[in-house]
Amino acid sequence: MHKPCWLLMISSLSLLLCLANLGPVDSQSRTDGEFENKLRLRLWINCTDRKYESTNLVHSQYWVMANYIRANHGDLRCFSSVTYTTHADYRYLDNVVQLVDRWRSPISLALYAPGLDFKPTVIGILWLRKCDPQRELIQQWVSFHIYFNVDQIPSDIPRERTLLQWQVNCKQPAPFLNVPKTKLYRWEKRLDYPVNVGRNIARNAALTHFVLASDIELYPSPGLSNGFLQMLTRYPDLLKSRKKIVFPLNIFEVHKTIAVPNTKPKLQYLLAKGHAQSFHIRLCASCHNGPRLREWINAIDLSNTIKVFHVSKRSAQYNYWEPIYIGTNNDPLYDERFTWEGMWDKLTQAYALCVLDYEFHTLDNAFLVHKPGIKKSNRNYARLAKGLRSYQFIQREILLEFYEKYGRHENCTI
């Protein structure tokens, strides 16, 4: 007959394990302090583990192959990490190398690959997994999902096991480098890029409770995933609060010849020298300049410990702010009626957070930096015209839908 937990003469860690009814814990958790911290998180986070498997499904007007190429990490405990969720077409696969090197935690990547774009997409994935110097990290952490329109199905879709047996010529340059947009099948067919579909697919496939839904060219400061979880163990009230909370990250960009900074002091140095600046400050400063950004930039803290810098609500002063944040899969999804070409794709989601009365706990000693190169306005008049139609659609229909669904809030505007 088994003795009850409270009678067992066991260590404090074993007691926590018994109380939490954890069962097996992934090997990444088996370091001294980290293991104990994750046991605490298991007690505080109300989440359910998900089975890690490949699935095919219809998502709106798209066919989705979720976890088409799976990472080697296998099943994960829902409390054990933060998943970086993102999206792209195959021309942006070069960013995976920087992402996985800096994140070193699960990455969920949704790739749009209709018709003839499918084959170069899978060859690009194989090149990363077989040829890139960071291939072991990519194999360990990156899960690839592929989606395409139901009327643009590729002619040949190999199974995962068959695909992984394909040979790749690693002496040749990566197949996703320097590919012009005009070479894409979707360009030929005039298919807009369904950015929010990709965002939602990647987020829905995450195995962890906490997710960072971001864009593939935004590189996180190293150690962010583990540092964030450590912060939660120091401040458990953040988990016990009944308030809806997300954790925004300030975003910056650096000149093309400048290496992406790893720490806030290095970032501050680059900002002071004029080698870095706030993200899209010349294109849409109000979209990314969140509350007290200048104070955040000037605040000195050499500990490099992640913590909450400032708590705010999305007020009328920041009605165009589109924060990128660590949240959960319980947060509102992105409206899939918006495409990249039509712009405003994150605005309605930010508005939903406002009317749902979310608190924004901006993190310190954690940030995102865009792939090097300062983007300038190219006056794409066709895109501007689509953007105007999208904004009119928001004002004419989306707001009415939100009023019906969430009610009105005097501080929430678009």
HELIX and SHEET records of a PDB file:
HELIX    1   1 CYS A    5  LEU A    7  5                                   3    
HELIX    2   2 SER A   12  ALA A   20  1                                   9    
HELIX    3   3 SER A   27  SER A   29  5                                   3    
HELIX    4   4 ASP A   32  TRP A   44  1                                  13    
HELIX    5   5 TYR A   90  TYR A   92  5                                   3    
HELIX    6   6 ASN A   95  TRP A  103  1                                   9    
HELIX    7   7 GLY A  115  ASP A  117  5                                   3    
HELIX    8   8 PHE A  118  LYS A  130  1                                  13    
HELIX    9   9 ARG A  135  TRP A  141  1                                   7    
HELIX   10  10 GLU A  160  LEU A  163  1                                   4    
HELIX   11  11 LYS A  181  LYS A  183  5                                   3    
HELIX   12  12 TYR A  185  GLU A  188  1                                   4    
HELIX   13  13 VAL A  195  ASN A  204  1                                  10    
HELIX   14  14 LEU A  224  ARG A  234  1                                  11    
HELIX   15  15 ASP A  237  LYS A  240  1                                   4    
HELIX   16  16 LYS A  264  LYS A  273  1                                  10    
HELIX   17  17 ILE A  281  HIS A  288  1                                   8    
HELIX   18  18 LEU A  293  ASN A  298  1                                   6    
HELIX   19  19 ALA A  316  TYR A  318  5                                   3    
HELIX   20  20 LEU A  347  VAL A  355  1                                   9    
HELIX   21  21 TYR A  381  PHE A  393  1                                  13    
HELIX   22  22 ILE A  394  ILE A  398  3                                   5    
HELIX   23  23 LEU A  399  TYR A  406  1                                   8    
SHEET    1   A10 THR A  55  HIS A  59  0                                        
SHEET    2   A10 TYR A  62  ILE A  69 -1                                        
SHEET    3   A10 VAL A 142  ASN A 149 -1                                        
SHEET    4   A10 ILE A 107  TYR A 112  1                                        
SHEET    5   A10 VAL A  82  ALA A  88  1                                        
SHEET    6   A10 PHE A 210  ALA A 213  1                                        
SHEET    7   A10 TYR A 325  THR A 328 -1                                        
SHEET    8   A10 ILE A 245  PRO A 248 -1                                        
SHEET    9   A10 GLU A 359  ASP A 364  1                                        
SHEET   10   A10 LYS A 307  SER A 312 -1                                        
SHEET    1   B 4 LEU A 218  PRO A 220  0                                        
SHEET    2   B 4 PHE A 367  HIS A 370 -1                                        
SHEET    3   B 4 ASN A 250  VAL A 254  1                                        
SHEET    4   B 4 ALA A 276  SER A 278 -1                                        
END                                                                             
